[in-house]
Each structure stands twice: as structure tokens, then as C-alpha cells.
Amino acid sequence: MARYGLVLRVRPEYQDSYIEYHKAVWPDVLALIRDCQIRNYSIFLKDHTLFAYFEYHGADFDADMKKMAASEAMRKWWDIMEPMQEPVPTRKPGEWWARMDEVFHAD
Amino acid sequence: MARYGLVLRVRPEYQDSYIEYHKAVWPDVLALIRDCQIRNYSIFLKDHTLFAYFEYHGADFDADMKKMAASEAMRKWWDIMEPMQEPVPTRKPGEWWARMDEVFHAD
């Protein structure tokens, strides 16, 4: 299992809408996340900064992300989410959510 | 169980030291965290921003935090950590690590 911590910004004018969408994420999007071996997935918000935490239980993260990106439901969801979001300028090439480094873990 | 997402800054000049300390957190500090019913605790870092995620399995978080603060080992640890850290200006009264709002969760 691999733990992921990721950071992104939400545009202030869309923050309320972003919160509302995430109170009722579409069932097919939730099913796809699960099907892509992601578990214990939380998103936290403060000061227009989003922090995502999840645990990946599969064997090929890149392949599962490609599967996710190939889903019509997920593409529709992202089409709504992305205009509300603003990636951090230091993200790596190919990133939207920028991965953070894990500097500590205790079970 | 309650999930916590918390944000704090590390002062750039202390970032390397902060990382080194967290590669070898003192055993009595780790034991105390566990004794205070905290599990699955990770700290992530990017751009001098620290994000902490943990799960609290006890019944009285404030009481467990008081127990933590009363520990000599933890006070010694914090005496080293706090000068390396800078709380976010929007933290609430009494906070050091500022709690974020959970806007999404999927098991």
C-alpha cells in the first residue's frame, strides 16, 4: 500500500460550489475511484488550499490513473472541477494535484 | 474514529533539520502518540507547507491532547520543533497546527 498526499488550490469564487459537489460525488465516480484501488480517501480544505490523502492498494498506479482518465464519468466530473481549481505553480510536469513528500509516518 | 487534517509551515532554513528529526522520531514520543489513541499518522511536505493526517480512535480528544502536552518527552520534542515551524495566520485561538475542514471522504 502506498500513501499519497496531494495539494491543489480552489479558486475562492468557486469554493462553495466545490464543497457542495463534494457532498454528493456522483456514484459512478465513487465506484471508479474504488475500482482503481484507492481507499481511505479524504480531501481537506483551509484558506482555499485543498489537501488530499488516500491509500493506493493496487500494483500499477499509472495504469489505474489511465483507467480513471479514460472513464467518461470521470472526464465529465473533471470538466466541472478543473475550472474551480488552480494547481500550485511548483507542481511537476503532468501533475494537476501536486504530490507532496511523506516526511513522517506512524501506524 | 475521527479524521484530522492539519496545516502548518516549516521555516525554509529549518526544513532539512525538520526532515532529519522526523526520520528518527524519539521512541517515547511515538509511544505517547499511540497512547493518546492516534493512528495512521502521516506528515507530508511541499513548498515549506506541512500537512498532517491522522485518525483519532479515543473518546476525548482534548483530554488526550492534555495528556500529550503534560509529557516531558513531548515538551522536549516540541521545544525543538516549534522554532522550526510557523503557524498559518488564519489558525484559530489555541491552535498551532491549524485544523482543516474535511470536505470529502470515501472509504
gemmi code that builds the backbone of each chain (N, CA, C; Angstrom):
import gemmi

chains = {
    "A": [
        ("MET", (0.851, -1.206, 0.000), (0.000, 0.000, 0.000), (0.884, 1.252, 0.000)),
        ("ALA", (0.498, 2.234, -0.800), (1.243, 3.494, -0.854), (0.320, 4.639, -0.447)),
        ("ARG", (0.836, 5.501, 0.402), (0.058, 6.671, 0.835), (0.381, 7.859, -0.061)),
        ("TYR", (-0.656, 8.605, -0.422), (-0.483, 9.793, -1.238), (-0.991, 11.022, -0.486)),
        ("GLY", (-0.182, 12.082, -0.469), (-0.607, 13.399, -0.017), (-0.440, 14.361, -1.176)),
        ("LEU", (-1.496, 15.097, -1.492), (-1.511, 15.940, -2.687), (-2.097, 17.302, -2.360)),
        ("VAL", (-1.619, 18.316, -3.036), (-2.088, 19.676, -2.766), (-2.549, 20.359, -4.056)),
        ("LEU", (-3.575, 21.177, -3.893), (-4.177, 21.918, -5.008), (-4.874, 23.119, -4.383)),
        ("ARG", (-5.191, 24.124, -5.187), (-5.940, 25.279, -4.682), (-7.349, 25.268, -5.270)),
        ("VAL", (-8.294, 25.799, -4.521), (-9.621, 26.030, -5.079), (-9.782, 27.541, -5.261)),
        ("ARG", (-10.279, 27.940, -6.425), (-10.470, 29.375, -6.668), (-11.535, 29.895, -5.702)),
        ("PRO", (-11.232, 30.990, -5.008), (-12.143, 31.452, -3.941), (-13.597, 31.582, -4.380)),
        ("GLU", (-13.811, 32.053, -5.596), (-15.188, 32.276, -6.027), (-15.941, 30.969, -6.273)),
        ("TYR", (-15.213, 29.849, -6.358), (-15.854, 28.552, -6.580), (-15.840, 27.661, -5.336)),
        ("GLN", (-15.328, 28.177, -4.243), (-15.150, 27.310, -3.075), (-16.478, 26.693, -2.608)),
        ("ASP", (-17.524, 27.492, -2.502), (-18.807, 26.960, -2.031), (-19.330, 25.883, -2.974)),
        ("SER", (-19.194, 26.129, -4.257), (-19.667, 25.156, -5.234), (-18.861, 23.861, -5.136)),
        ("TYR", (-17.555, 24.008, -4.976), (-16.693, 22.830, -4.833), (-17.126, 21.979, -3.632)),
        ("ILE", (-17.410, 22.652, -2.526), (-17.845, 21.941, -1.316), (-19.172, 21.222, -1.581)),
        ("GLU", (-20.100, 21.909, -2.231), (-21.413, 21.300, -2.493), (-21.276, 20.063, -3.382)),
        ("TYR", (-20.496, 20.159, -4.445), (-20.285, 18.993, -5.311), (-19.717, 17.814, -4.523)),
        ("HIS", (-18.840, 18.111, -3.580), (-18.187, 17.018, -2.854), (-19.031, 16.443, -1.729)),
        ("LYS", (-20.151, 17.095, -1.460), (-21.105, 16.479, -0.515), (-21.896, 15.374, -1.208)),
        ("ALA", (-21.886, 15.384, -2.538), (-22.685, 14.402, -3.291), (-21.939, 14.008, -4.558)),
        ("VAL", (-20.766, 13.429, -4.354), (-19.989, 12.966, -5.510), (-20.791, 11.883, -6.231)),
        ("TRP", (-20.769, 11.934, -7.558), (-21.572, 11.014, -8.361), (-21.201, 9.550, -8.055)),
        ("PRO", (-22.211, 8.694, -7.943), (-21.932, 7.279, -7.613), (-20.970, 6.602, -8.584)),
        ("ASP", (-21.047, 6.927, -9.871), (-20.146, 6.240, -10.806), (-18.702, 6.736, -10.649)),
        ("VAL", (-18.538, 7.961, -10.189), (-17.187, 8.459, -9.891), (-16.637, 7.754, -8.641)),
        ("LEU", (-17.464, 7.634, -7.621), (-17.034, 6.916, -6.403), (-16.692, 5.462, -6.716)),
        ("ALA", (-17.496, 4.828, -7.555), (-17.242, 3.417, -7.897), (-15.937, 3.278, -8.670)),
        ("LEU", (-15.665, 4.252, -9.530), (-14.432, 4.204, -10.318), (-13.198, 4.375, -9.421)),
        ("ILE", (-13.283, 5.301, -8.489), (-12.168, 5.510, -7.549), (-11.839, 4.193, -6.838)),
        ("ARG", (-12.917, 3.539, -6.390), (-12.736, 2.270, -5.681), (-12.151, 1.198, -6.612)),
        ("ASP", (-12.667, 1.192, -7.835), (-12.217, 0.216, -8.827), (-10.737, 0.443, -9.177)),
        ("CYS", (-10.278, 1.677, -8.995), (-8.874, 1.993, -9.264), (-8.005, 1.803, -8.017)),
        ("GLN", (-8.531, 1.077, -7.039), (-7.745, 0.607, -5.872), (-7.382, 1.723, -4.887)),
        ("ILE", (-8.156, 2.780, -4.902), (-7.941, 3.878, -3.950), (-8.887, 3.690, -2.773)),
        ("ARG", (-8.321, 3.814, -1.559), (-9.106, 3.629, -0.335), (-8.786, 4.752, 0.650)),
        ("ASN", (-9.697, 4.942, 1.584), (-9.500, 5.893, 2.689), (-9.085, 7.269, 2.155)),
        ("TYR", (-9.909, 7.761, 1.270), (-9.623, 8.989, 0.506), (-10.355, 10.159, 1.171)),
        ("SER", (-9.595, 11.136, 1.621), (-10.176, 12.342, 2.218), (-9.626, 13.571, 1.502)),
        ("ILE", (-10.453, 14.615, 1.434), (-9.982, 15.929, 0.986), (-10.294, 16.939, 2.091)),
        ("PHE", (-9.274, 17.700, 2.456), (-9.412, 18.734, 3.484), (-9.212, 20.099, 2.838)),
        ("LEU", (-9.799, 21.115, 3.464), (-9.772, 22.480, 2.923), (-9.507, 23.491, 4.026)),
        ("LYS", (-8.616, 24.398, 3.759), (-8.452, 25.594, 4.596), (-7.771, 26.670, 3.767)),
        ("ASP", (-8.283, 27.897, 3.881), (-7.672, 29.040, 3.183), (-7.527, 28.774, 1.682)),
        ("HIS", (-8.549, 28.154, 1.090), (-8.578, 27.871, -0.349), (-7.494, 26.874, -0.786)),
        ("THR", (-6.889, 26.220, 0.166), (-5.950, 25.144, -0.151), (-6.628, 23.807, 0.111)),
        ("LEU", (-6.523, 22.916, -0.878), (-7.066, 21.567, -0.760), (-5.925, 20.599, -0.501)),
        ("PHE", (-6.128, 19.746, 0.480), (-5.178, 18.673, 0.718), (-5.914, 17.358, 0.566)),
        ("ALA", (-5.379, 16.470, -0.275), (-5.975, 15.149, -0.469), (-5.059, 14.087, 0.123)),
        ("TYR", (-5.671, 13.122, 0.782), (-4.949, 11.974, 1.335), (-5.675, 10.709, 0.886)),
        ("PHE", (-4.936, 9.749, 0.327), (-5.545, 8.448, 0.058), (-4.495, 7.362, 0.095)),
        ("GLU", (-4.992, 6.147, 0.106), (-4.129, 4.967, 0.155), (-4.385, 4.142, -1.105)),
        ("TYR", (-3.306, 3.838, -1.804), (-3.416, 3.104, -3.064), (-3.027, 1.645, -2.839)),
        ("HIS", (-3.960, 0.760, -3.131), (-3.757, -0.662, -2.828), (-3.491, -1.510, -4.063)),
        ("GLY", (-3.365, -0.893, -5.205), (-3.113, -1.650, -6.421), (-1.629, -1.870, -6.664)),
        ("ALA", (-1.310, -2.371, -7.849), (0.079, -2.711, -8.181), (0.654, -1.784, -9.243)),
        ("ASP", (-0.192, -1.012, -9.918), (0.297, -0.168, -11.024), (-0.503, 1.136, -11.008)),
        ("PHE", (0.009, 2.103, -10.275), (-0.714, 3.360, -10.085), (-0.945, 4.074, -11.420)),
        ("ASP", (0.081, 4.133, -12.258), (-0.057, 4.838, -13.539), (-1.146, 4.197, -14.398)),
        ("ALA", (-1.182, 2.872, -14.413), (-2.212, 2.183, -15.200), (-3.596, 2.477, -14.643)),
        ("ASP", (-3.712, 2.491, -13.311), (-5.027, 2.788, -12.720), (-5.439, 4.233, -12.989)),
        ("MET", (-4.464, 5.156, -12.994), (-4.808, 6.549, -13.306), (-5.234, 6.698, -14.768)),
        ("LYS", (-4.607, 5.909, -15.641), (-5.030, 5.940, -17.053), (-6.451, 5.407, -17.190)),
        ("LYS", (-6.746, 4.349, -16.449), (-8.110, 3.809, -16.466), (-9.102, 4.868, -15.991)),
        ("MET", (-8.722, 5.589, -14.945), (-9.586, 6.637, -14.413), (-9.828, 7.728, -15.464)),
        ("ALA", (-8.740, 8.129, -16.115), (-8.840, 9.227, -17.088), (-9.614, 8.811, -18.334)),
        ("ALA", (-9.714, 7.495, -18.573), (-10.429, 7.008, -19.753), (-11.936, 6.904, -19.510)),
        ("SER", (-12.347, 7.087, -18.268), (-13.763, 6.947, -17.935), (-14.533, 8.204, -18.313)),
        ("GLU", (-15.643, 8.015, -18.985), (-16.447, 9.166, -19.396), (-16.994, 9.911, -18.182)),
        ("ALA", (-17.422, 9.164, -17.166), (-17.963, 9.817, -15.962), (-16.901, 10.692, -15.307)),
        ("MET", (-15.698, 10.163, -15.211), (-14.639, 10.938, -14.552), (-14.260, 12.153, -15.388)),
        ("ARG", (-14.225, 11.984, -16.703), (-13.903, 13.152, -17.540), (-14.956, 14.246, -17.376)),
        ("LYS", (-16.228, 13.845, -17.280), (-17.295, 14.836, -17.067), (-17.121, 15.521, -15.701)),
        ("TRP", (-16.767, 14.738, -14.700), (-16.558, 15.288, -13.352), (-15.397, 16.282, -13.375)),
        ("TRP", (-14.303, 15.879, -13.995), (-13.130, 16.766, -14.067), (-13.430, 18.035, -14.865)),
        ("ASP", (-14.253, 17.900, -15.894), (-14.618, 19.095, -16.681), (-15.313, 20.148, -15.815)),
        ("ILE", (-15.998, 19.676, -14.782), (-16.652, 20.622, -13.862), (-15.672, 21.098, -12.798)),
        ("MET", (-14.825, 20.176, -12.317), (-13.916, 20.516, -11.210), (-12.770, 21.426, -11.639)),
        ("GLU", (-12.188, 21.155, -12.785), (-10.919, 21.840, -13.119), (-11.031, 23.358, -13.200)),
        ("PRO", (-12.129, 23.905, -13.742), (-12.210, 25.374, -13.741), (-12.305, 25.973, -12.339)),
        ("MET", (-12.683, 25.152, -11.360), (-12.788, 25.637, -9.974), (-11.434, 25.590, -9.273)),
        ("GLN", (-10.499, 24.899, -9.886), (-9.222, 24.604, -9.221), (-8.072, 25.372, -9.851)),
        ("GLU", (-7.018, 25.517, -9.074), (-5.818, 26.194, -9.564), (-4.615, 25.402, -9.052)),
        ("PRO", (-3.860, 24.780, -9.939), (-2.719, 23.990, -9.454), (-1.642, 24.885, -8.856)),
        ("VAL", (-0.862, 24.321, -7.939), (0.228, 25.112, -7.361), (1.330, 25.264, -8.422)),
        ("PRO", (1.989, 26.418, -8.437), (2.958, 26.680, -9.527), (4.149, 25.724, -9.510)),
        ("THR", (4.417, 25.099, -8.379), (5.566, 24.198, -8.271), (5.214, 22.749, -8.623)),
        ("ARG", (4.029, 22.506, -9.138), (3.707, 21.112, -9.492), (4.665, 20.614, -10.574)),
        ("LYS", (4.814, 19.290, -10.605), (5.720, 18.695, -11.592), (5.011, 18.540, -12.940)),
        ("PRO", (5.771, 18.395, -14.027), (5.136, 18.206, -15.337), (4.160, 17.028, -15.297)),
        ("GLY", (2.985, 17.241, -15.828), (1.981, 16.181, -15.847), (1.090, 16.136, -14.627)),
        ("GLU", (1.452, 16.869, -13.573), (0.625, 16.875, -12.369), (-0.484, 17.926, -12.472)),
        ("TRP", (-1.615, 17.632, -11.847), (-2.639, 18.649, -11.577), (-2.625, 18.843, -10.064)),
        ("TRP", (-3.132, 17.853, -9.329), (-2.839, 17.765, -7.900), (-1.319, 17.521, -7.785)),
        ("ALA", (-0.626, 18.315, -7.001), (0.822, 18.160, -6.841), (1.119, 17.222, -5.675)),
        ("ARG", (1.919, 16.202, -5.940), (2.234, 15.259, -4.876), (3.200, 15.868, -3.870)),
        ("MET", (2.952, 15.625, -2.601), (3.821, 16.078, -1.519), (4.720, 14.917, -1.099)),
        ("ASP", (5.779, 15.243, -0.381), (6.671, 14.208, 0.151), (6.206, 13.768, 1.523)),
        ("GLU", (6.200, 12.471, 1.750), (5.883, 11.972, 3.089), (7.135, 12.063, 3.944)),
        ("VAL", (7.097, 12.860, 5.005), (8.282, 13.038, 5.845), (8.154, 12.313, 7.185)),
        ("PHE", (6.968, 11.778, 7.462), (6.752, 11.054, 8.720), (5.573, 10.123, 8.544)),
        ("HIS", (5.695, 8.934, 9.137), (4.521, 8.068, 9.272), (4.660, 7.196, 10.500)),
        ("ALA", (3.548, 7.073, 11.219), (3.445, 6.120, 12.325), (2.105, 5.417, 12.203)),
        ("ASP", (2.126, 4.081, 12.241), (0.859, 3.329, 12.183), (0.095, 3.502, 13.487)),
    ],
    "B": [
        ("MET", (-14.282, 6.870, 15.214), (-12.976, 7.386, 14.768), (-13.166, 8.739, 14.080)),
        ("ALA", (-12.272, 9.673, 14.367), (-12.328, 10.992, 13.734), (-11.042, 11.224, 12.958)),
        ("ARG", (-11.200, 11.720, 11.724), (-10.032, 12.035, 10.897), (-9.641, 13.496, 11.081)),
        ("TYR", (-8.357, 13.736, 11.177), (-7.847, 15.095, 11.313), (-6.923, 15.419, 10.142)),
        ("GLY", (-7.141, 16.595, 9.551), (-6.213, 17.177, 8.578), (-5.760, 18.515, 9.130)),
        ("LEU", (-4.463, 18.736, 9.180), (-3.906, 19.924, 9.847), (-2.799, 20.526, 8.989)),
        ("VAL", (-2.671, 21.830, 9.052), (-1.668, 22.510, 8.233), (-0.780, 23.413, 9.089)),
        ("LEU", (0.480, 23.480, 8.706), (1.490, 24.268, 9.417), (2.584, 24.563, 8.386)),
        ("ARG", (3.421, 25.548, 8.667), (4.547, 25.847, 7.779), (5.851, 25.458, 8.469)),
        ("VAL", (6.832, 25.056, 7.679), (8.176, 24.865, 8.226), (9.037, 26.019, 7.698)),
        ("ARG", (9.798, 26.632, 8.587), (10.651, 27.743, 8.147), (11.719, 27.194, 7.189)),
        ("PRO", (11.877, 27.831, 6.031), (12.756, 27.264, 4.988), (14.146, 26.901, 5.503)),
        ("GLU", (14.710, 27.721, 6.359), (16.071, 27.444, 6.819), (16.149, 26.227, 7.740)),
        ("TYR", (15.008, 25.758, 8.250), (14.995, 24.588, 9.128), (14.420, 23.344, 8.453)),
        ("GLN", (14.068, 23.460, 7.190), (13.367, 22.349, 6.557), (14.195, 21.056, 6.594)),
        ("ASP", (15.461, 21.134, 6.255), (16.289, 19.921, 6.248), (16.366, 19.308, 7.637)),
        ("SER", (16.514, 20.152, 8.642), (16.589, 19.650, 10.008), (15.268, 19.000, 10.428)),
        ("TYR", (14.182, 19.636, 10.063), (12.850, 19.088, 10.380), (12.696, 17.687, 9.775)),
        ("ILE", (13.117, 17.547, 8.532), (13.029, 16.250, 7.863), (13.885, 15.216, 8.587)),
        ("GLU", (15.106, 15.606, 8.944), (16.007, 14.660, 9.628), (15.426, 14.204, 10.963)),
        ("TYR", (14.917, 15.145, 11.755), (14.304, 14.759, 13.041), (13.171, 13.758, 12.838)),
        ("HIS", (12.402, 13.957, 11.749), (11.238, 13.091, 11.551), (11.578, 11.741, 10.927)),
        ("LYS", (12.822, 11.586, 10.522), (13.267, 10.242, 10.111), (13.534, 9.365, 11.329)),
        ("ALA", (13.687, 9.993, 12.483), (14.033, 9.237, 13.698), (13.350, 9.889, 14.902)),
        ("VAL", (12.036, 9.891, 14.863), (11.273, 10.446, 15.992), (11.562, 9.601, 17.234)),
        ("TRP", (11.723, 10.270, 18.361), (12.109, 9.571, 19.594), (11.075, 8.494, 19.965)),
        ("PRO", (11.539, 7.339, 20.385), (10.599, 6.248, 20.721), (9.563, 6.639, 21.767)),
        ("ASP", (9.953, 7.446, 22.763), (8.946, 7.791, 23.778), (7.890, 8.760, 23.227)),
        ("VAL", (8.256, 9.543, 22.236), (7.265, 10.399, 21.575), (6.304, 9.537, 20.745)),
        ("LEU", (6.854, 8.578, 20.019), (5.999, 7.674, 19.236), (5.048, 6.883, 20.136)),
        ("ALA", (5.578, 6.423, 21.278), (4.745, 5.643, 22.204), (3.622, 6.506, 22.774)),
        ("LEU", (3.943, 7.761, 23.054), (2.935, 8.668, 23.605), (1.823, 8.949, 22.586)),
        ("ILE", (2.205, 9.167, 21.339), (1.207, 9.401, 20.280), (0.235, 8.225, 20.231)),
        ("ARG", (0.817, 7.039, 20.282), (-0.018, 5.839, 20.230), (-0.900, 5.736, 21.479)),
        ("ASP", (-0.324, 6.065, 22.622), (-1.050, 6.006, 23.893), (-2.200, 7.023, 23.905)),
        ("CYS", (-2.060, 8.078, 23.118), (-3.120, 9.095, 23.026), (-4.112, 8.769, 21.909)),
        ("GLN", (-4.112, 7.510, 21.469), (-5.152, 6.963, 20.567), (-5.076, 7.508, 19.148)),
        ("ILE", (-3.892, 7.958, 18.751), (-3.701, 8.441, 17.385), (-3.105, 7.312, 16.545)),
        ("ARG", (-3.688, 7.089, 15.366), (-3.247, 6.019, 14.476), (-3.114, 6.564, 13.050)),
        ("ASN", (-2.347, 5.844, 12.253), (-2.224, 6.136, 10.810), (-1.882, 7.610, 10.579)),
        ("TYR", (-0.813, 8.019, 11.237), (-0.405, 9.438, 11.290), (0.705, 9.668, 10.257)),
        ("SER", (0.421, 10.550, 9.309), (1.424, 10.908, 8.299), (1.602, 12.414, 8.278)),
        ("ILE", (2.813, 12.849, 7.957), (3.068, 14.267, 7.678), (3.668, 14.358, 6.283)),
        ("PHE", (3.083, 15.232, 5.465), (3.549, 15.476, 4.101), (4.082, 16.894, 4.003)),
        ("LEU", (4.992, 17.096, 3.053), (5.659, 18.394, 2.897), (5.768, 18.756, 1.414)),
        ("LYS", (5.437, 19.998, 1.115), (5.754, 20.573, -0.198), (5.754, 22.089, -0.065)),
        ("ASP", (6.749, 22.720, -0.673), (6.816, 24.191, -0.669), (6.769, 24.764, 0.752)),
        ("HIS", (7.447, 24.101, 1.678), (7.522, 24.548, 3.075), (6.180, 24.495, 3.804)),
        ("THR", (5.221, 23.830, 3.193), (3.939, 23.613, 3.866), (3.882, 22.168, 4.341)),
        ("LEU", (3.508, 22.005, 5.609), (3.345, 20.684, 6.203), (1.858, 20.363, 6.282)),
        ("PHE", (1.509, 19.174, 5.870), (0.153, 18.697, 6.055), (0.204, 17.426, 6.887)),
        ("ALA", (-0.573, 17.404, 7.969), (-0.640, 16.216, 8.825), (-2.005, 15.563, 8.674)),
        ("TYR", (-1.982, 14.251, 8.624), (-3.224, 13.463, 8.584), (-3.110, 12.394, 9.654)),
        ("PHE", (-4.131, 12.270, 10.499), (-4.167, 11.131, 11.433), (-5.604, 10.778, 11.776)),
        ("GLU", (-5.732, 9.628, 12.396), (-7.046, 9.127, 12.808), (-7.053, 8.973, 14.319)),
        ("TYR", (-8.047, 9.571, 14.953), (-8.139, 9.549, 16.412), (-9.184, 8.527, 16.837)),
        ("HIS", (-8.748, 7.556, 17.632), (-9.624, 6.444, 17.999), (-10.097, 6.507, 19.445)),
        ("GLY", (-9.765, 7.574, 20.151), (-10.195, 7.687, 21.541), (-11.562, 8.330, 21.665)),
        ("ALA", (-11.942, 8.647, 22.906), (-13.272, 9.201, 23.174), (-13.208, 10.659, 23.593)),
        ("ASP", (-12.030, 11.152, 23.945), (-11.931, 12.532, 24.446), (-10.626, 13.134, 23.925)),
        ("PHE", (-10.730, 13.758, 22.761), (-9.529, 14.280, 22.100), (-8.831, 15.340, 22.953)),
        ("ASP", (-9.607, 16.249, 23.538), (-8.995, 17.310, 24.342), (-8.222, 16.723, 25.526)),
        ("ALA", (-8.806, 15.723, 26.175), (-8.122, 15.094, 27.313), (-6.834, 14.406, 26.844)),
        ("ASP", (-6.887, 13.754, 25.696), (-5.678, 13.090, 25.195), (-4.616, 14.116, 24.792)),
        ("MET", (-5.050, 15.253, 24.271), (-4.062, 16.293, 23.927), (-3.444, 16.892, 25.197)),
        ("LYS", (-4.240, 16.994, 26.250), (-3.678, 17.480, 27.520), (-2.663, 16.485, 28.062)),
        ("LYS", (-2.986, 15.203, 27.937), (-2.038, 14.172, 28.369), (-0.733, 14.287, 27.582)),
        ("MET", (-0.873, 14.522, 26.279), (0.302, 14.659, 25.441), (1.152, 15.860, 25.876)),
        ("ALA", (0.472, 16.977, 26.121), (1.178, 18.211, 26.476), (1.825, 18.118, 27.857)),
        ("ALA", (1.333, 17.203, 28.691), (1.883, 17.052, 30.048), (3.118, 16.160, 30.059)),
        ("SER", (3.416, 15.530, 28.942), (4.550, 14.606, 28.891), (5.866, 15.372, 28.736)),
        ("GLU", (6.833, 15.020, 29.563), (8.119, 15.708, 29.486), (8.801, 15.447, 28.137)),
        ("ALA", (8.704, 14.220, 27.647), (9.328, 13.897, 26.354), (8.713, 14.741, 25.245)),
        ("MET", (7.400, 14.860, 25.255), (6.750, 15.631, 24.188), (7.089, 17.111, 24.305)),
        ("ARG", (7.154, 17.606, 25.523), (7.505, 19.032, 25.669), (8.921, 19.285, 25.137)),
        ("LYS", (9.820, 18.350, 25.408), (11.191, 18.498, 24.888), (11.205, 18.455, 23.362)),
        ("TRP", (10.395, 17.549, 22.806), (10.301, 17.442, 21.340), (9.753, 18.743, 20.749)),
        ("TRP", (8.676, 19.237, 21.336), (8.068, 20.478, 20.835), (9.021, 21.665, 20.983)),
        ("ASP", (9.812, 21.654, 22.056), (10.780, 22.760, 22.228), (11.774, 22.825, 21.065)),
        ("ILE", (12.041, 21.686, 20.464), (12.925, 21.663, 19.292), (12.145, 21.976, 18.015)),
        ("MET", (10.925, 21.446, 17.932), (10.152, 21.598, 16.684), (9.622, 23.019, 16.490)),
        ("GLU", (9.119, 23.616, 17.551), (8.361, 24.870, 17.369), (9.177, 26.001, 16.750)),
        ("PRO", (10.450, 26.167, 17.100), (11.203, 27.231, 16.428), (11.401, 26.983, 14.932)),
        ("MET", (11.244, 25.738, 14.507), (11.372, 25.410, 13.082), (10.078, 25.674, 12.325)),
        ("GLN", (9.011, 25.863, 13.066), (7.680, 25.923, 12.456), (7.108, 27.335, 12.506)),
        ("GLU", (6.154, 27.578, 11.624), (5.466, 28.862, 11.598), (3.984, 28.583, 11.370)),
        ("PRO", (3.146, 28.874, 12.336), (1.720, 28.580, 12.149), (1.109, 29.472, 11.072)),
        ("VAL", (0.058, 28.991, 10.448), (-0.614, 29.818, 9.437), (-1.375, 30.929, 10.158)),
        ("PRO", (-1.429, 32.135, 9.550), (-2.024, 33.276, 10.259), (-3.513, 33.104, 10.548)),
        ("THR", (-4.177, 32.222, 9.799), (-5.625, 32.030, 9.991), (-5.950, 30.935, 11.007)),
        ("ARG", (-4.964, 30.453, 11.721), (-5.271, 29.419, 12.708), (-6.200, 29.996, 13.778)),
        ("LYS", (-6.956, 29.080, 14.409), (-7.899, 29.513, 15.450), (-7.173, 29.693, 16.786)),
        ("PRO", (-7.772, 30.453, 17.705), (-7.138, 30.623, 19.022), (-6.842, 29.263, 19.667)),
        ("GLY", (-5.659, 29.125, 20.173), (-5.277, 27.872, 20.825), (-4.656, 26.852, 19.888)),
        ("GLU", (-4.761, 27.088, 18.573), (-4.172, 26.138, 17.623), (-2.702, 26.467, 17.356)),
        ("TRP", (-1.929, 25.434, 17.078), (-0.591, 25.581, 16.499), (-0.698, 25.028, 15.086)),
        ("TRP", (-0.796, 23.713, 14.971), (-1.272, 23.123, 13.725), (-2.725, 23.576, 13.544)),
        ("ALA", (-3.061, 24.127, 12.398), (-4.425, 24.602, 12.157), (-5.263, 23.491, 11.537)),
        ("ARG", (-6.404, 23.217, 12.153), (-7.248, 22.157, 11.615), (-7.930, 22.597, 10.325)),
        ("MET", (-7.971, 21.689, 9.359), (-8.656, 21.933, 8.085), (-10.037, 21.277, 8.155)),
        ("ASP", (-10.914, 21.675, 7.239), (-12.245, 21.073, 7.155), (-12.214, 19.880, 6.209)),
        ("GLU", (-12.823, 18.791, 6.629), (-12.944, 17.639, 5.728), (-14.107, 17.903, 4.780)),
        ("VAL", (-13.827, 17.979, 3.477), (-14.896, 18.273, 2.514), (-15.290, 17.043, 1.698)),
        ("PHE", (-14.532, 15.944, 1.867), (-14.852, 14.723, 1.126), (-14.214, 13.553, 1.850)),
        ("HIS", (-14.942, 12.449, 1.871), (-14.316, 11.196, 2.315), (-14.988, 10.024, 1.630)),
        ("ALA", (-14.167, 9.072, 1.199), (-14.658, 7.799, 0.677), (-13.798, 6.698, 1.281)),
        ("ASP", (-14.436, 5.691, 1.867), (-13.675, 4.571, 2.430), (-13.080, 3.742, 1.291)),
    ],
}
model = gemmi.Model(1)
for chain_id, residues in chains.items():
    chain = gemmi.Chain(chain_id)
    for i, (resn, *xyz) in enumerate(residues, 1):
        res = gemmi.Residue()
        res.name, res.seqid = resn, gemmi.SeqId(i, " ")
        for name, pos in zip(("N", "CA", "C"), xyz):
            atom = gemmi.Atom()
            atom.name, atom.element = name, gemmi.Element(name[0])
            atom.pos, atom.b_iso = gemmi.Position(*pos), 0.0
            res.add_atom(atom)
        chain.add_residue(res)
    model.add_chain(chain)
structure = gemmi.Structure()
structure.add_model(model)
structure.setup_entities()
